């Protein structure tokens, strides 16, 4: 027994010794020295990062088209303030988000979206505009822990922690890379410049509903001396640039105005008893889907984002796999339950934006063939063939590949029971390549983002009547992905009101001598009557010889 204990002690101490003297440990210690000294770095209590920057809208999947060459839409970050409280393991992020492209809510375009996000140990919560705190999910908590590591001081401290497990040191060009597992279990890679020993970048893998596993890398650039004059300065980057391995999209840019080190007022308060006791919301809630019969063989499936189900002689077709894996799987299950004796075979995508394709991987995992514009075929194949090894989702578990049907302008799905015309959307400045589904018999349209009763402004209100008039449809009912069923006259009234909302925003901006994207409003809908009809051209009345 004593021998075993001795052996055990010898073994553990040799592990401790080898880690302490390993090239990886030496590299991390050199990095701490380069930043300002190991003691100085480990003694930092609080660090506040003030600045501004930009975020890639919808992680690069929300652009005008699904092409990798499409111009990136940006969300501007203003009044960014990230405070890190090391002894308490707390973080708070405050910033304002402003969309740098036309969108459907006044608040997104005026910077009225104020984020106030906190982390206290393993408790993540958000403070809303009403001042109320709301507990955030486990997944959000994990993402914030990574955010907290996303700067040189945090990541080097995490690697110096005796509870961290350091891997081997590998050389890659001008950097040495140390892979390590933090005391909380996050797997991080830290690259250290071989010349300066400063952290060059940090990298990690995170789950994504649309893209499977995504590897992110934050580059630290422009190191400068920061801190009080009477203390040893710490070298910190002037710029942060996070790139994802989905098309190398620049996910996040931060331009630092100023760092504040160890200001006593930056010690963050802990989560309240109420937050500690609050229920943790699930990362993926499976909604209760309601199947609303709309016409013979047509159901409106109401989940978190709606789908429409069409019944053919011997199979079923769905319009849209919205939101998330859990929403899409709940919608698909409801479709199968609604018509249990026929297989669900196809899903039609309204357009490529990542909220609308949040259930695409799930739909493919359930064996559905995807119907989309020809321009989106490569995108569908790209996102459904990305692996999810670190964070397996339904698609990774199924091992399935996407079958895709390309639509050029028009595709008619027709048999004895049902006719659905799948038609290209016309004149849309929100997405270039979209599809509606039209049932001539019932004069109904299923669509995504042509109208939404929740919007308070719209810049592409023309697109719905343009599409209806181009295809010479006689629409009575609108079955939207967002909101509720409306008559077509109600749709036109909403679009006119929301377009007027955009004009009012532009007038406010003009009054304040500020420029706002999309102003002046180009698509006014003035040419359309209240029922969406176009005036009969006077030409057609002219006398002919
Ligand atoms: Zn939408």
Boltz pocket constraint, residues with backbone or C-beta under 6 A from the ligand:
constraints:
  - pocket:
      binder: B
      contacts: [[A, 355], [A, 356], [A, 448], [A, 449], [A, 482]]
      max_distance: 6.0
